[in-house]
Amino acid sequence: MIDYELTSAQKELRERTALFCASEIAPSASALDSAPRDEAGRIVREAIKKLGKAGYLDLLVNGDFVSRCVAGEELARSCPSTFFSAMYSGTSFGLAIKSFGSRAQQDRYLPGIISGERIGALACTEDSAGSDLSLIETRAELGGDKWILTGSKDFVTNAPVADFFLVSAWTDREAGCEKGLSFFVVDRGISGFDTTETVETMGLRGAPAAGIRLSRCSVPAGNLLGKAGQGHAILGCINEWLKISLSAMSLGIGVACMEVSTSYSKSRSAFGRPIGLFEGVGAKLAIMFTNNDLGRMLTLRAAWSMDRREAESSVLASCAKLFTSESANKTADLAMQVHGGHGYIKGTAIERLYRDARFAELACGTSEMQRAFIARDSLNR
């Protein structure tokens, strides 16, 4: 029998996370979006520490996927930028170390990531290499008991504030992507490591991003994650984790848009009655609710499948990411219509959510890529 009902512990987790985020995370969301880059970095560091003390980062590293999505929706509903930054630290870095790292790597890096005292980042994208991994230029050469890394990455979430980086590089380019790419753990501050200026983004401005440069960086042989040539497989797993995480983020944004719009529809009046009573506005609220509810069902179904290591979990994660990311954008657009010109004013909640929602369709595989993957899976069946 299939039972998608949340456990009592998961329901309690939702309530506890919602209360925590409402008091500790949501009040800083607007400031995080508009603050100068240095100040934004300070705010996000403090937020990550709070999440560590609350146990959220431990959940990202050691919890089940359903619980991650339940708590993640509440965090993203309060502040998508904080969710995004925590996702890359706790999931793409922390969970990767937990899943593929040696005991020494886990002992060295995970305590700081889980507590929020340290921040992690994933460095894969390059100026000419995004989805096409074969175009990566960064290389690693073994010299004695050291790996020498040379190259650059151009869009690394958390780079301005991160302490540790997972960096992809060729260890055997002739072997091709599936056997020639590897991941290395690189600490900030080592000789030859540098970050570029912070990237200014349209949305999710509180999740700082920048490029990194590696000029013959020397890292210990023990900083190789997993085995040499295992990078493609590791990145495949990370992308699966991030797809389901982005589904939770998109859902949180959609719920936030619906809640703000509902409140506005009750308080704003026209022609003697609240605008929510007008059919055109009410229909938009109904569509928001429906899309959010469907998105939650898809997300939890995919998370449930991932927890059980089902063969179809990967395509279900793509389905959830595709639907929720596009629904978040549609919901944000509807919310803007409900607010009219007042929603178009810089600094309003809807204006910020409208910008934040857009990146969900682009990150970790665009909607076009998700559709292609889903179609290919169907054809293979």
GITA-V661005 format. One record per backbone hydrogen bond with DSSP energy under -1.0 kcal/mol. CO is the residue of the C=O (numbers start at 1). NH is the residue of the N-H. Records with the same first field share a line. If there is no record, write none. Layout:
# GITA-V661005
CO->NH  NH
This chain:
# GITA-V661005
7->11
8->12
9->13
10->14
11->15
12->16
13->17
14->18
15->19
16->20
17->21
18->22
19->23
20->24
21->25  26
25->28
26->29
28->32
29->33
30->34
31->35
36->40
37->41
38->42
39->43
40->44
41->45
42->46
43->47
44->48
45->49
46->50
47->51
48->52
49->53
50->54
51->56
52->55
55->59
56->60
57->61
58->62
59->63
64->68
65->69
66->70
67->71
68->72
69->73
70->74
71->75
72->76
73->77
74->78
75->79
79->83
80->84
81->85
82->86
83->87
84->88
85->89
86->90
87->91  92
88->93
89->94
90->95
93->97
94->98
95->99
96->100
97->101
102->106
103->107
104->108
105->109
106->110
109->113
110->114
111->115
112->116  118
119->163  164
121->166
123->168
125->154
129->126
131->133
132->135
133->136
138->170
139->150
141->148
143->146
145->221
146->143
147->219
148->141
149->217
150->139
151->214
153->212
156->159  210
158->161  162
163->188
165->186
166->123
167->184
169->182
170->140
172->175
173->176
176->180
180->171  172
181->231
182->169
183->225
184->167
186->165
187->190
190->193
192->215
194->213
204->207
208->158
209->199
210->156
211->196
212->153
213->194
214->151
217->149
219->147
220->223
221->224
223->185
227->230
230->234
231->235
232->236
233->237
234->238
235->239
236->240
237->241
238->242
239->243
240->244
241->245
242->246
243->247
244->248
245->249
246->250
247->251
248->252
249->253
250->254
251->255
252->256
253->257
254->258
255->259
256->260
257->261
258->262
259->263
260->264
261->265
262->266
263->267
264->268
265->276
268->275
270->273
273->270
274->277
275->278
278->282
279->283
280->284
281->285
282->286
283->287
284->288
285->289
286->290
287->291
288->292
289->293
290->294
291->295
292->296
293->297
294->298
295->299
296->300
297->301
298->302
299->303
300->304
301->305
302->306
303->307
304->308
305->310
306->309
310->313
312->316
313->317
314->318
315->319
316->320
317->321
318->322
319->323
320->324
321->325
322->326
323->327
324->328
325->329
326->330
327->331
328->332
329->333
330->334
331->335
332->336
333->337
334->338
335->339
336->340
339->342
340->343
345->348
348->352
349->353
350->354
351->355
352->356
353->357
357->360
359->362  363
361->367
366->370
367->371
368->372
369->373
370->374
371->375
372->376
373->377
374->378
375->379
376->380
377->381
